[in-house]
Amino acid sequence: METRLERSFRGISERLVVRYLTNLGGERVDEDTVAGDDWTATFSSETVDVGPSLKLTEVTIVFDGDEETLEPLVEQFAQKAMRAGG
């Protein structure tokens, strides 16, 4: 069954998003898209305020694919992203 999951991560760059997704079996297919077997991840970033004087980059990733494929993929990606600082 086709599923769409959207997740946001703070304190991680788009460069690291691409690195982590390619390490998880994906290949960059566009400026903002990485695709693997049975999944696609499209990402965008923006600067967000965290408190009165701190700004962080927040990357939002939309994962599309088979539900059984996405759940472990998103979990593995989240673990990598959390260690990166987000």
Secondary structure, 3 states (H helix, E strand, C coil): CEEEEEEEEECCCHHHHHHHHHHCCCEEEECCEEEECCEEEEEEEEEEEECCCEEEEEEEEEEEEEHHHHHHHHHHHHHHHHHHCC
